[in-house]
C-alpha cells in the first residue's frame, strides 16, 4: 500500500535580536505581511508565549518574563519554587516554544527559539544586530531614558541574556549558523527587513499555493 507523503506543517518564523534592536516592531510588520500574503491569521508570541506557557505549566508569568535576568529570576525562584532552577523553568518554556513552532503560522520573538527550533523544517530564523550606539539610542527613544542610562541597560542586559542562553542551551545565540538571514538594524529599517524576510520565506516555502495572495512574485534571495 502506497503511503501519501506527509504534508509539511505551516511555516513559523523566529526573530532573534541583540538587546535594543527592533525585534518586536519587525515581528508586527512581518505578521501583517504574512497575513496579507497567505490570507490566513498569524500569531505573534513574545508576552503571549509567556502567558500560554505559564498557564499550561502552572508557572509564574513573572518568573518566565525574568528568565535571564539574574537578580529578579533567582529571587522569584527562591521565594515561590524552592528547588526549581532557571534551567528547569526554561525547559518548560522550550516545550511551549516547540509546540507553537510545530503548529505553524507563528512568529516567535526571542527566548532562544532559533536554536530550540533549529531541527524543525517548517521554521525560518532571522537575526537583528546593531552597534551599541544604535541600540542605546533606540532604547532611550522607546523608553524615554537618558542616553547614558540606556547604554548601561543595553550592556547589562546583553551580557545577561547571552550568558543565560549559553548556560541553558550550551550555544552562542549570535553564531551565524542558526539563521537563514541576519540584518544590520542600524542600516535597514523595519519595513525593509520585513520585506526581505517575506521574500525569502515565500521563495523557499515548498507549498507555492500557501502564499497565493502574494501580490508580486517573490524572487529568491541569493
MDTraj code that builds the backbone (N, CA, C; nanometers):
import mdtraj as md
import numpy as np

residues = "UNK UNK UNK UNK UNK UNK UNK UNK UNK UNK UNK UNK UNK UNK UNK UNK UNK UNK UNK UNK UNK UNK UNK UNK UNK UNK UNK UNK UNK UNK UNK UNK UNK UNK UNK UNK UNK UNK UNK UNK UNK UNK UNK UNK UNK UNK UNK UNK UNK UNK UNK UNK UNK UNK UNK UNK UNK UNK UNK UNK UNK UNK UNK UNK UNK UNK UNK UNK UNK UNK UNK UNK UNK UNK UNK UNK UNK UNK UNK UNK UNK UNK UNK UNK UNK UNK UNK UNK UNK UNK UNK UNK UNK UNK UNK UNK UNK UNK UNK UNK UNK UNK UNK UNK UNK UNK UNK UNK UNK UNK UNK UNK UNK UNK UNK UNK UNK UNK UNK UNK UNK UNK UNK UNK UNK UNK UNK UNK UNK UNK UNK UNK UNK UNK UNK UNK UNK UNK UNK UNK UNK UNK UNK UNK UNK UNK UNK UNK UNK UNK UNK UNK UNK UNK UNK UNK UNK UNK UNK UNK UNK UNK UNK UNK UNK UNK UNK UNK UNK UNK UNK UNK UNK UNK UNK UNK UNK UNK UNK UNK UNK UNK UNK UNK UNK UNK UNK UNK UNK UNK UNK UNK UNK UNK UNK UNK UNK UNK UNK UNK UNK UNK UNK UNK UNK UNK UNK UNK UNK UNK UNK UNK UNK UNK UNK UNK UNK UNK UNK UNK UNK UNK".split()
xyz = np.array([
    [0.0849, -0.1208, 0.0000],
    [0.0000, 0.0000, 0.0000],
    [0.0879, 0.1250, 0.0000],
    [0.0630, 0.2138, -0.0943],
    [0.1442, 0.3343, -0.1059],
    [0.1009, 0.4376, -0.0032],
    [0.1976, 0.4898, 0.0691],
    [0.1679, 0.5907, 0.1704],
    [0.1762, 0.7307, 0.1101],
    [0.0797, 0.8142, 0.1450],
    [0.0808, 0.9519, 0.0980],
    [0.1869, 1.0303, 0.1738],
    [0.2753, 1.1041, 0.1039],
    [0.3783, 1.1824, 0.1729],
    [0.3165, 1.2790, 0.2719],
    [0.3775, 1.2887, 0.3876],
    [0.3257, 1.3775, 0.4907],
    [0.3450, 1.5238, 0.4508],
    [0.2365, 1.5985, 0.4577],
    [0.2424, 1.7391, 0.4197],
    [0.3156, 1.8200, 0.5260],
    [0.4027, 1.9104, 0.4810],
    [0.4771, 1.9943, 0.5740],
    [0.3824, 2.0877, 0.6473],
    [0.4115, 2.1107, 0.7745],
    [0.3278, 2.1992, 0.8564],
    [0.3314, 2.3415, 0.8010],
    [0.2498, 2.4272, 0.8595],
    [0.2538, 2.5680, 0.8222],
    [0.3881, 2.6277, 0.8638],
    [0.4328, 2.7336, 0.7962],
    [0.5619, 2.7942, 0.8325],
    [0.5557, 2.8688, 0.9656],
    [0.6719, 2.8763, 1.0293],
    [0.6915, 2.9524, 1.1529],
    [0.8170, 3.0370, 1.1371],
    [0.8171, 3.1540, 1.1992],
    [0.9312, 3.2451, 1.1950],
    [0.9813, 3.2694, 1.3370],
    [1.1123, 3.2648, 1.3551],
    [1.1709, 3.3092, 1.4813],
    [1.2548, 3.4339, 1.4549],
    [1.2501, 3.5263, 1.5491],
    [1.3267, 3.6506, 1.5379],
    [1.4141, 3.6649, 1.6624],
    [1.5434, 3.6667, 1.6399],
    [1.6399, 3.6902, 1.7465],
    [1.6971, 3.8299, 1.7267],
    [1.7356, 3.8939, 1.8363],
    [1.7925, 4.0287, 1.8198],
    [1.8861, 4.0608, 1.9353],
    [1.9857, 4.1420, 1.9041],
    [2.0651, 4.1999, 2.0109],
    [1.9748, 4.2928, 2.0906],
    [1.9967, 4.2965, 2.2215],
    [1.9124, 4.3790, 2.3063],
    [1.9166, 4.5247, 2.2602],
    [1.7997, 4.5817, 2.2390],
    [1.7897, 4.7191, 2.1911],
    [1.7512, 4.7304, 2.0452],
    [1.7638, 4.6211, 1.9692],
    [1.7206, 4.6228, 1.8292],
    [1.5682, 4.6119, 1.8215],
    [1.5155, 4.6376, 1.7027],
    [1.3714, 4.6500, 1.6855],
    [1.3041, 4.5166, 1.6520],
    [1.3222, 4.4187, 1.7387],
    [1.2681, 4.2861, 1.7141],
    [1.1169, 4.2803, 1.7140],
    [1.0543, 4.3444, 1.8107],
    [0.9080, 4.3379, 1.8189],
    [0.8410, 4.4185, 1.7071],
    [0.8871, 4.5404, 1.6772],
    [0.8293, 4.6106, 1.5615],
    [0.8454, 4.5313, 1.4317],
    [0.9585, 4.4629, 1.4156],
    [0.9769, 4.3794, 1.2967],
    [0.8745, 4.2668, 1.2949],
    [0.8534, 4.2035, 1.4092],
    [0.7565, 4.0938, 1.4174],
    [0.6165, 4.1414, 1.3807],
    [0.5795, 4.2590, 1.4289],
    [0.4463, 4.3129, 1.3980],
    [0.4311, 4.3416, 1.2484],
    [0.5332, 4.4006, 1.1879],
    [0.5275, 4.4305, 1.0452],
    [0.5249, 4.3022, 0.9622],
    [0.6062, 4.2044, 0.9998],
    [0.6111, 4.0785, 0.9270],
    [0.4806, 4.0017, 0.9430],
    [0.4199, 4.0098, 1.0589],
    [0.2897, 3.9462, 1.0800],
    [0.1879, 4.0000, 0.9794],
    [0.1861, 4.1316, 0.9636],
    [0.0938, 4.1937, 0.8680],
    [0.1212, 4.1447, 0.7261],
    [0.2468, 4.1403, 0.6857],
    [0.2820, 4.0985, 0.5501],
    [0.2486, 3.9517, 0.5253],
    [0.2738, 3.8666, 0.6239],
    [0.2469, 3.7235, 0.6088],
    [0.0963, 3.6968, 0.6029],
    [0.0206, 3.7700, 0.6810],
    [-0.1251, 3.7539, 0.6761],
    [-0.1795, 3.7992, 0.5408],
    [-0.1235, 3.9063, 0.4904],
    [-0.1658, 3.9579, 0.3598],
    [-0.1310, 3.8595, 0.2484],
    [-0.0117, 3.7998, 0.2570],
    [0.0352, 3.7099, 0.1515],
    [-0.0335, 3.5728, 0.1549],
    [-0.0671, 3.5259, 0.2747],
    [-0.1253, 3.3920, 0.2887],
    [-0.2774, 3.3928, 0.2969],
    [-0.3343, 3.5078, 0.3347],
    [-0.4781, 3.5139, 0.3547],
    [-0.5235, 3.4432, 0.4807],
    [-0.4294, 3.4164, 0.5713],
    [-0.4594, 3.3476, 0.6957],
    [-0.4045, 3.4275, 0.8133],
    [-0.4574, 3.3994, 0.9315],
    [-0.4101, 3.4693, 1.0506],
    [-0.2789, 3.4090, 1.0994],
    [-0.1894, 3.4952, 1.1479],
    [-0.0635, 3.4552, 1.2088],
    [-0.0618, 3.5074, 1.3520],
    [0.0132, 3.4381, 1.4375],
    [0.0145, 3.4738, 1.5791],
    [0.1557, 3.5118, 1.6227],
    [0.1622, 3.6205, 1.6943],
    [0.2895, 3.6732, 1.7422],
    [0.3074, 3.6324, 1.8882],
    [0.4215, 3.5681, 1.9176],
    [0.4464, 3.5184, 2.0533],
    [0.5693, 3.5847, 2.1139],
    [0.5460, 3.6627, 2.2142],
    [0.6505, 3.7187, 2.2994],
    [0.5933, 3.7138, 2.4393],
    [0.5200, 3.8162, 2.4767],
    [0.4488, 3.8122, 2.6040],
    [0.3385, 3.7072, 2.6004],
    [0.2766, 3.6884, 2.4842],
    [0.1715, 3.5880, 2.4720],
    [0.2260, 3.4483, 2.4953],
    [0.3489, 3.4252, 2.4515],
    [0.4129, 3.2961, 2.4740],
    [0.4298, 3.2695, 2.6229],
    [0.4742, 3.3698, 2.6964],
    [0.4918, 3.3547, 2.8401],
    [0.3598, 3.3210, 2.9079],
    [0.2545, 3.3895, 2.8671],
    [0.1242, 3.3665, 2.9285],
    [0.0739, 3.2259, 2.9004],
    [0.0936, 3.1781, 2.7766],
    [0.0459, 3.0443, 2.7413],
    [0.1229, 2.9367, 2.8169],
    [0.2558, 2.9506, 2.8213],
    [0.3373, 2.8509, 2.8901],
    [0.3096, 2.8526, 3.0400],
    [0.2948, 2.9722, 3.0961],
    [0.2655, 2.9823, 3.2387],
    [0.1341, 2.9124, 3.2707],
    [0.0354, 2.9299, 3.1829],
    [-0.0942, 2.8671, 3.2039],
    [-0.0844, 2.7151, 3.1913],
    [-0.0154, 2.6681, 3.0869],
    [-0.0054, 2.5247, 3.0620],
    [0.0772, 2.4523, 3.1675],
    [0.1824, 2.5177, 3.2170],
    [0.2757, 2.4519, 3.3079],
    [0.2532, 2.4888, 3.4545],
    [0.1601, 2.5780, 3.4819],
    [0.1364, 2.6186, 3.6197],
    [0.2513, 2.6981, 3.6774],
    [0.3207, 2.7751, 3.5912],
    [0.4353, 2.8547, 3.6342],
    [0.3967, 3.0020, 3.6403],
    [0.4735, 3.0772, 3.7152],
    [0.4503, 3.2194, 3.7293],
    [0.4929, 3.2932, 3.6029],
    [0.4017, 3.3742, 3.5465],
    [0.4394, 3.4557, 3.4305],
    [0.5511, 3.5518, 3.4673],
    [0.5502, 3.5980, 3.5912],
    [0.6557, 3.6882, 3.6370],
    [0.7909, 3.6183, 3.6304],
    [0.7927, 3.4925, 3.6717],
    [0.9175, 3.4167, 3.6681],
    [0.9673, 3.3999, 3.5249],
    [0.8781, 3.3578, 3.4361],
    [0.9174, 3.3354, 3.2977],
    [0.9670, 3.4624, 3.2309],
    [0.9040, 3.5740, 3.2626],
    [0.9420, 3.7000, 3.1991],
    [1.0795, 3.7472, 3.2426],
    [1.1271, 3.6989, 3.3579],
    [1.2567, 3.7427, 3.4078],
    [1.3683, 3.6404, 3.3839],
    [1.3388, 3.5349, 3.3073],
    [1.4446, 3.4385, 3.2776],
    [1.5604, 3.5101, 3.2087],
    [1.6785, 3.4855, 3.2571],
    [1.7958, 3.5518, 3.2023],
    [1.8323, 3.6782, 3.2758],
    [1.7429, 3.7270, 3.3600],
    [1.7726, 3.8431, 3.4433],
    [1.8039, 3.7905, 3.5828],
    [1.9299, 3.7742, 3.6101],
    [1.9755, 3.7002, 3.7273],
    [1.9143, 3.7495, 3.8585],
    [1.9133, 3.8789, 3.8805],
    [1.8698, 3.9314, 4.0092],
    [1.7218, 3.9024, 4.0357],
    [1.6372, 3.9236, 3.9361],
    [1.4946, 3.9014, 3.9547],
    [1.4600, 3.7534, 3.9582],
    [1.5131, 3.6781, 3.8620],
    [1.4740, 3.5381, 3.8498],
    [1.5134, 3.4573, 3.9728],
    [1.6326, 3.4765, 4.0234],
    [1.6760, 3.3981, 4.1385],
    [1.5918, 3.4278, 4.2615],
    [1.5542, 3.5531, 4.2806],
    [1.4688, 3.5897, 4.3938],
    [1.3326, 3.5199, 4.3840],
    [1.2754, 3.5207, 4.2636],
    [1.1435, 3.4592, 4.2453],
    [1.1517, 3.3080, 4.2620],
    [1.2572, 3.2490, 4.2075],
    [1.2746, 3.1043, 4.2204],
    [1.2824, 3.0624, 4.3660],
    [1.3602, 3.1358, 4.4442],
    [1.3760, 3.1014, 4.5856],
    [1.2454, 3.1206, 4.6617],
    [1.1724, 3.2256, 4.6274],
    [1.0517, 3.2591, 4.7026],
    [0.9351, 3.1647, 4.6723],
    [0.9215, 3.1248, 4.5447],
    [0.8000, 3.0540, 4.5049],
    [0.8202, 2.9079, 4.4662],
    [0.9418, 2.8687, 4.4304],
    [0.9593, 2.7338, 4.3786],
    [1.0619, 2.6511, 4.4562],
    [1.1315, 2.7078, 4.5479],
    [1.2275, 2.6320, 4.6279],
    [1.3397, 2.5738, 4.5454],
    [1.3254, 2.4474, 4.5076],
    [1.4342, 2.3759, 4.4413],
    [1.4395, 2.3994, 4.2909],
    [1.3367, 2.4629, 4.2343],
    [1.3341, 2.4825, 4.0899],
    [1.4473, 2.5743, 4.0449],
    [1.5102, 2.5413, 3.9343],
    [1.6200, 2.6221, 3.8809],
    [1.5743, 2.6937, 3.7542],
    [1.6543, 2.7880, 3.7100],
    [1.6237, 2.8558, 3.5837],
    [1.6206, 2.7559, 3.4692],
    [1.7096, 2.6570, 3.4720],
    [1.7117, 2.5573, 3.3660],
    [1.5825, 2.4771, 3.3624],
    [1.5295, 2.4405, 3.4813],
    [1.4034, 2.3656, 3.4881],
    [1.2895, 2.4481, 3.4288],
    [1.2858, 2.5737, 3.4661],
    [1.1785, 2.6601, 3.4192],
    [1.1910, 2.6868, 3.2694],
    [1.3128, 2.7061, 3.2225],
    [1.3347, 2.7288, 3.0802],
    [1.2966, 2.6050, 2.9997],
    [1.3165, 2.4857, 3.0571],
    [1.2773, 2.3624, 2.9887],
    [1.1277, 2.3616, 2.9598],
    [1.0478, 2.4143, 3.0536],
    [0.9038, 2.4245, 3.0315],
    [0.8742, 2.5224, 2.9183],
    [0.9497, 2.6311, 2.9142],
    [0.9320, 2.7306, 2.8082],
    [0.9710, 2.6719, 2.6727],
    [1.0779, 2.5939, 2.6697],
    [1.1221, 2.5294, 2.5457],
    [1.0129, 2.4380, 2.4909],
    [0.9500, 2.3625, 2.5790],
    [0.8413, 2.2736, 2.5372],
    [0.7303, 2.3536, 2.4702],
    [0.6952, 2.4670, 2.5301],
    [0.5924, 2.5521, 2.4708],
    [0.6346, 2.6091, 2.3368],
    [0.7605, 2.6509, 2.3258],
    [0.8121, 2.7057, 2.2003],
    [0.8017, 2.6038, 2.0882],
    [0.8431, 2.4803, 2.1147],
    [0.8416, 2.3754, 2.0123],
    [0.6984, 2.3437, 1.9694],
    [0.6073, 2.3368, 2.0637],
    [0.4671, 2.3098, 2.0301],
    [0.4100, 2.4195, 1.9408],
    [0.4373, 2.5435, 1.9754],
    [0.3879, 2.6567, 1.8967],
    [0.4503, 2.6573, 1.7577],
    [0.5816, 2.6365, 1.7511],
    [0.6520, 2.6389, 1.6226],
    [0.6056, 2.5265, 1.5315],
    [0.5793, 2.4102, 1.5883],
    [0.5346, 2.2959, 1.5093],
    [0.3978, 2.3210, 1.4477],
    [0.3124, 2.3900, 1.5194],
    [0.1778, 2.4194, 1.4686],
    [0.1814, 2.5148, 1.3498],
    [0.2784, 2.6075, 1.3488],
    [0.2961, 2.6986, 1.2370],
    [0.2105, 2.8236, 1.2434],
    [0.2300, 2.9074, 1.1436],
    [0.1674, 3.0409, 1.1366],
    [0.1957, 3.1187, 1.2645],
    [0.3195, 3.1086, 1.3104],
    [0.3616, 3.1726, 1.4344],
    [0.4885, 3.2529, 1.4098],
    [0.4991, 3.3643, 1.4823],
    [0.6217, 3.4448, 1.4834],
    [0.6646, 3.4519, 1.6290],
    [0.7804, 3.3951, 1.6590],
    [0.8292, 3.3859, 1.7962],
    [0.9483, 3.4794, 1.8123],
    [0.9374, 3.5724, 1.9053],
    [1.0427, 3.6709, 1.9279],
    [1.1258, 3.6308, 2.0492],
    [1.2569, 3.6151, 2.0268],
    [1.3488, 3.5888, 2.1369],
    [1.3357, 3.4507, 2.1979],
    [1.3782, 3.4378, 2.3251],
    [1.3694, 3.3151, 2.4050],
    [1.4555, 3.2018, 2.3525],
    [1.5536, 3.2316, 2.2670],
    [1.6411, 3.1275, 2.2131],
    [1.5720, 3.0379, 2.1131],
    [1.4598, 3.0839, 2.0573],
    [1.3785, 2.9994, 1.9703],
    [1.4524, 2.9536, 1.8451],
    [1.5441, 3.0344, 1.7941],
    [1.6178, 2.9947, 1.6733],
    [1.6976, 2.8676, 1.6964],
    [1.7542, 2.8533, 1.8146],
    [1.8312, 2.7333, 1.8480],
    [1.7379, 2.6183, 1.8830],
    [1.6380, 2.6473, 1.9649],
    [1.5432, 2.5450, 2.0094],
    [1.4732, 2.4789, 1.8909],
    [1.4398, 2.5577, 1.7884],
    [1.3625, 2.5079, 1.6742],
    [1.4491, 2.4779, 1.5520],
    [1.5765, 2.4664, 1.5713],
    [1.6690, 2.4518, 1.4598],
    [1.6397, 2.3305, 1.3718],
    [1.5917, 2.2218, 1.4292],
    [1.5671, 2.0998, 1.3526],
    [1.4272, 2.0944, 1.2910],
    [1.3442, 2.1909, 1.3195],
    [1.2097, 2.1919, 1.2625],
    [1.2143, 2.2470, 1.1202],
    [1.1713, 2.1676, 1.0246],
    [1.1860, 2.2025, 0.8830],
    [1.0908, 2.3130, 0.8376],
    [0.9909, 2.3440, 0.9192],
    [0.8961, 2.4475, 0.8789],
    [0.9353, 2.5862, 0.9297],
    [1.0524, 2.5975, 0.9923],
    [1.0913, 2.7238, 1.0569],
    [1.1916, 2.8044, 0.9758],
    [1.1756, 2.9361, 0.9816],
    [1.2701, 3.0314, 0.9244],
    [1.3222, 3.1179, 1.0384],
    [1.4537, 3.1395, 1.0404],
    [1.5155, 3.2082, 1.1535],
    [1.5881, 3.3342, 1.1076],
    [1.5577, 3.4465, 1.1724],
    [1.6172, 3.5749, 1.1372],
    [1.6777, 3.6403, 1.2617],
    [1.7805, 3.7211, 1.2388],
    [1.8539, 3.7857, 1.3489],
    [1.8770, 3.9324, 1.3169],
    [1.8557, 4.0188, 1.4165],
    [1.8852, 4.1615, 1.4053],
    [2.0074, 4.1955, 1.4889],
    [2.0991, 4.2711, 1.4299],
    [2.2167, 4.3192, 1.5003],
    [2.2270, 4.4701, 1.4840],
    [2.3071, 4.5315, 1.5676],
    [2.3299, 4.6752, 1.5578],
    [2.4395, 4.7170, 1.6525],
    [2.4980, 4.8328, 1.6280],
    [2.6052, 4.8810, 1.7143],
    [2.5495, 4.9165, 1.8516],
    [2.6381, 4.9246, 1.9485],
    [2.5976, 4.9637, 2.0833],
    [2.5328, 5.1018, 2.0810],
    [2.5905, 5.1942, 2.0063],
    [2.5359, 5.3306, 1.9996],
    [2.3939, 5.3311, 1.9437],
    [2.3705, 5.2537, 1.8384],
    [2.2373, 5.2467, 1.7784],
    [2.1373, 5.1861, 1.8751],
    [2.1752, 5.0775, 1.9393],
    [2.0825, 5.0088, 2.0291],
    [2.0502, 5.0935, 2.1523],
    [2.1500, 5.1641, 2.2024],
    [2.1261, 5.2527, 2.3171],
    [2.0339, 5.3676, 2.2786],
    [2.0566, 5.4259, 2.1617],
    [1.9729, 5.5370, 2.1161],
    [1.8293, 5.4911, 2.0915],
    [1.8137, 5.3718, 2.0336],
    [1.6805, 5.3175, 2.0080],
    [1.6060, 5.2931, 2.1384],
    [1.6759, 5.2349, 2.2363],
    [1.6141, 5.2066, 2.3657],
    [1.5788, 5.3351, 2.4401],
    [1.6696, 5.4325, 2.4349],
    [1.6447, 5.5612, 2.5014],
    [1.5213, 5.6289, 2.4440],
    [1.5076, 5.6241, 2.3139],
    [1.3929, 5.6867, 2.2479],
    [1.2634, 5.6122, 2.2823],
    [1.2700, 5.4798, 2.2823],
    [1.1499, 5.3995, 2.3070],
    [1.1010, 5.4096, 2.4516],
    [1.1948, 5.4130, 2.5460],
    [1.1591, 5.4141, 2.6880],
    [1.1656, 5.5515, 2.7522],
    [1.2123, 5.6505, 2.6765],
    [1.2241, 5.7857, 2.7314],
    [1.3320, 5.7960, 2.8376],
    [1.4442, 5.7271, 2.8159],
    [1.5534, 5.7251, 2.9124],
    [1.6665, 5.8172, 2.8691],
    [1.7462, 5.8658, 2.9642],
    [1.8699, 5.9344, 2.9274],
    [1.9601, 5.8374, 2.8521],
    [2.0364, 5.8875, 2.7575],
    [2.1186, 5.8012, 2.6732],
    [2.2169, 5.7181, 2.7550],
    [2.2802, 5.7771, 2.8561],
    [2.3768, 5.7043, 2.9377],
    [2.3114, 5.5882, 3.0112],
    [2.1916, 5.6116, 3.0600],
    [2.1183, 5.5050, 3.1305],
    [2.0791, 5.3935, 3.0345],
    [2.0380, 5.4303, 2.9158],
    [2.0008, 5.3308, 2.8148],
    [2.1216, 5.2479, 2.7732],
    [2.2358, 5.3130, 2.7578],
    [2.3575, 5.2407, 2.7203],
    [2.3975, 5.1405, 2.8286],
    [2.3878, 5.1820, 2.9534],
    [2.4202, 5.0914, 3.0640],
    [2.3254, 4.9714, 3.0651],
    [2.1974, 4.9961, 3.0373],
    [2.0995, 4.8884, 3.0338],
    [2.1297, 4.7907, 2.9206],
    [2.1656, 4.8437, 2.8041],
    [2.1980, 4.7588, 2.6896],
    [2.3182, 4.6694, 2.7213],
    [2.4202, 4.7274, 2.7810],
    [2.5396, 4.6486, 2.8158],
    [2.5042, 4.5365, 2.9138],
    [2.4306, 4.5700, 3.0184],
    [2.3976, 4.4728, 3.1224],
    [2.3070, 4.3626, 3.0702],
    [2.1985, 4.4015, 3.0043],
    [2.1021, 4.3027, 2.9573],
    [2.1593, 4.2147, 2.8465],
    [2.2421, 4.2705, 2.7614],
    [2.3043, 4.1905, 2.6556],
    [2.3897, 4.0793, 2.7156],
    [2.4675, 4.1147, 2.8148],
    [2.5545, 4.0165, 2.8786],
    [2.4738, 3.9088, 2.9499],
    [2.3705, 3.9490, 3.0230],
    [2.2884, 3.8533, 3.0973],
    [2.2163, 3.7574, 3.0026],
    [2.1592, 3.8091, 2.8970],
    [2.0825, 3.7247, 2.8057],
    [2.1707, 3.6274, 2.7306],
    [2.2860, 3.6730, 2.6855],
    [2.3772, 3.5833, 2.6147],
    [2.4296, 3.4745, 2.7075],
    [2.4595, 3.5116, 2.8313],
    [2.5083, 3.4137, 2.9288],
    [2.4012, 3.3110, 2.9615],
    [2.2779, 3.3563, 2.9712],
    [2.1684, 3.2662, 3.0036],
    [2.1495, 3.1613, 2.8955],
    [2.1513, 3.2028, 2.7681],
    [2.1349, 3.1082, 2.6580],
    [2.2520, 3.0101, 2.6542],
    [2.3716, 3.0590, 2.6787],
    [2.4875, 2.9693, 2.6808],
    [2.4753, 2.8657, 2.7908],
    [2.4254, 2.9085, 2.9062],
    [2.4108, 2.8169, 3.0195],
    [2.3030, 2.7126, 2.9932],
    [2.1904, 2.7554, 2.9374],
    [2.0775, 2.6647, 2.9186],
    [2.0875, 2.5791, 2.7931],
    [2.1371, 2.6363, 2.6844],
    [2.1407, 2.5658, 2.5560],
    [2.2816, 2.5298, 2.5112],
    [2.3816, 2.5749, 2.5878],
    [2.5221, 2.5471, 2.5541],
    [2.5537, 2.5896, 2.4105],
    [2.5061, 2.7080, 2.3754],
    [2.5241, 2.7589, 2.2399],
    [2.5368, 2.9098, 2.2427],
    [2.5971, 2.9626, 2.1370],
    [2.6119, 3.1068, 2.1207],
    [2.4987, 3.1566, 2.0324],
    [2.4055, 3.2316, 2.0894],
    [2.2879, 3.2775, 2.0165],
    [2.3242, 3.3686, 1.8995],
    [2.4434, 3.4290, 1.9043],
    [2.4849, 3.5208, 1.7980],
    [2.5551, 3.4499, 1.6819],
    [2.5828, 3.3211, 1.6963],
    [2.6555, 3.2475, 1.5915],
    [2.5730, 3.2429, 1.4629],
    [2.6366, 3.2650, 1.3474],
    [2.5621, 3.2768, 1.2215],
    [2.4931, 3.1496, 1.1746],
    [2.5380, 3.0319, 1.2189],
    [2.4815, 2.9082, 1.1649],
    [2.3350, 2.8848, 1.2011],
    [2.2832, 2.9589, 1.2974],
    [2.1447, 2.9383, 1.3393],
    [2.0434, 3.0074, 1.2475],
    [2.0900, 3.0952, 1.1597],
    [1.9958, 3.1862, 1.0927],
    [1.9913, 3.1712, 0.9410],
    [1.8719, 3.1893, 0.8862],
    [1.8558, 3.1951, 0.7409],
    [1.9061, 3.3278, 0.6869],
    [1.8940, 3.4323, 0.7673],
    [1.9447, 3.5646, 0.7275],
    [1.9636, 3.6504, 0.8520],
    [2.0638, 3.7386, 0.8444],
    [2.0904, 3.8352, 0.9516],
    [2.0869, 3.9751, 0.8908],
    [2.0399, 4.0717, 0.9695],
    [2.0237, 4.2072, 0.9188],
    [2.0851, 4.3081, 1.0154],
    [2.1497, 4.4095, 0.9577],
    [2.2026, 4.5197, 1.0358],
    [2.0900, 4.6212, 1.0545],
    [2.0301, 4.6200, 1.1729],
    [1.9161, 4.7070, 1.2029],
    [1.9533, 4.8545, 1.1975],
    [2.0812, 4.8831, 1.2091],
    [2.1273, 5.0214, 1.2031],
    [2.1218, 5.0752, 1.0607],
    [2.1388, 4.9876, 0.9637],
    [2.1394, 5.0286, 0.8235],
    [2.0045, 5.0082, 0.7545],
    [1.9272, 4.9129, 0.8060],
    [1.7990, 4.8818, 0.7450],
    [1.6865, 4.9002, 0.8463],
    [1.5801, 4.9665, 0.8041],
    [1.4658, 4.9853, 0.8907],
    [1.3759, 4.8623, 0.8926],
    [1.2759, 4.8665, 0.9786],
    [1.1861, 4.7526, 0.9978],
    [1.1142, 4.7145, 0.8683],
    [1.0661, 4.8104, 0.7925],
    [0.9916, 4.7797, 0.6704],
    [1.0776, 4.7057, 0.5686],
    [1.1995, 4.7529, 0.5483],
    [1.2890, 4.6889, 0.4515],
    [1.3259, 4.5475, 0.4946],
    [1.3515, 4.5289, 0.6233],
    [1.3867, 4.3965, 0.6737],
    [1.2685, 4.3016, 0.6620],
    [1.1498, 4.3486, 0.6966],
    [1.0302, 4.2644, 0.6868],
    [1.0047, 4.2216, 0.5429],
    [1.0218, 4.3130, 0.4491],
    [1.0044, 4.2795, 0.3078],
    [1.1038, 4.1722, 0.2642],
    [1.2281, 4.1842, 0.3078],
    [1.3303, 4.0859, 0.2728],
    [1.2985, 3.9497, 0.3331],
    [1.2530, 3.9485, 0.4577],
    [1.2149, 3.8222, 0.5233],
    [1.1003, 3.7557, 0.4479],
    [1.0001, 3.8343, 0.4101],
    [0.8861, 3.7798, 0.3371],
    [0.9301, 3.7184, 0.2050],
    [1.0150, 3.7871, 0.1302],
    [1.0618, 3.7344, 0.0018],
    [1.1327, 3.6013, 0.0202],
    [1.2151, 3.5931, 0.1238],
    [1.2880, 3.4684, 0.1481],
    [1.1928, 3.3551, 0.1850],
    [1.0985, 3.3827, 0.2737],
    [1.0033, 3.2796, 0.3171],
    [0.9196, 3.2288, 0.2004],
    [0.8643, 3.3214, 0.1236],
    [0.7783, 3.2830, 0.0111],
    [0.8567, 3.2035, -0.0923],
    [0.9785, 3.2444, -0.1207],
    [1.0571, 3.1778, -0.2250],
    [1.1003, 3.0379, -0.1836],
    [1.1161, 3.0134, -0.0545],
    [1.1660, 2.8839, -0.0083],
    [1.0584, 2.7897, 0.0441],
    [0.9370, 2.8389, 0.0637],
    [0.8324, 2.7515, 0.1150],
    [0.7850, 2.6586, 0.0035],
    [0.7865, 2.5255, 0.0249],
    [0.7592, 2.4309, -0.0841],
    [0.6166, 2.4338, -0.1368],
    [0.5198, 2.4643, -0.0530],
    [0.3806, 2.4718, -0.0976],
    [0.3558, 2.6103, -0.1568],
    [0.3699, 2.6212, -0.2862],
    [0.3610, 2.7518, -0.3518],
    [0.2190, 2.8099, -0.3465],
    [0.1206, 2.7257, -0.3200],
    [-0.0149, 2.7756, -0.3104],
    [-0.0456, 2.8406, -0.1770],
    [0.0413, 2.8208, -0.0782],
    [0.0140, 2.8753, 0.0547],
    [0.0139, 3.0282, 0.0540],
    [0.1049, 3.0856, -0.0239],
    [0.1137, 3.2317, -0.0319],
    [0.0492, 3.2823, -0.1606],
    [-0.0669, 3.2273, -0.1926],
    [-0.1336, 3.2600, -0.3192],
    [-0.1826, 3.4034, -0.3258],
    [-0.1896, 3.4719, -0.2116],
    [-0.2360, 3.6105, -0.2116],
    [-0.1210, 3.7103, -0.2274],
    [0.0010, 3.6575, -0.2404],
    [0.1158, 3.7447, -0.2593],
    [0.0955, 3.8276, -0.3853],
    [0.1064, 3.9581, -0.3748],
    [0.0738, 4.0473, -0.4870],
    [0.1757, 4.0399, -0.5994],
    [0.3030, 4.0226, -0.5638],
    [0.4065, 4.0159, -0.6652],
    [0.4883, 3.8903, -0.6428],
    [0.5308, 3.8210, -0.7480],
    [0.6127, 3.7022, -0.7315],
    [0.7410, 3.7379, -0.6562],
    [0.7753, 3.6568, -0.5567],
    [0.8962, 3.6824, -0.4784],
    [1.0150, 3.6189, -0.5461],
    [1.1216, 3.6912, -0.5529],
    [1.2452, 3.6387, -0.6092],
    [1.3299, 3.5807, -0.4977],
    [1.3887, 3.4677, -0.5229],
    [1.4741, 3.4041, -0.4215],
    [1.5912, 3.4933, -0.3890],
    [1.6244, 3.5024, -0.2608],
    [1.7423, 3.5782, -0.2199],
    [1.8636, 3.4891, -0.2382],
    [1.9610, 3.5370, -0.3032],
    [2.0801, 3.4572, -0.3296],
    [2.1993, 3.5135, -0.2554],
])
top = md.Topology()
chain = top.add_chain()
for i, resn in enumerate(residues, 1):
    res = top.add_residue(resn, chain, resSeq=i)
    for name in ("N", "CA", "C"):
        top.add_atom(name, md.element.get_by_symbol(name[0]), res)
traj = md.Trajectory(xyz[None], top)
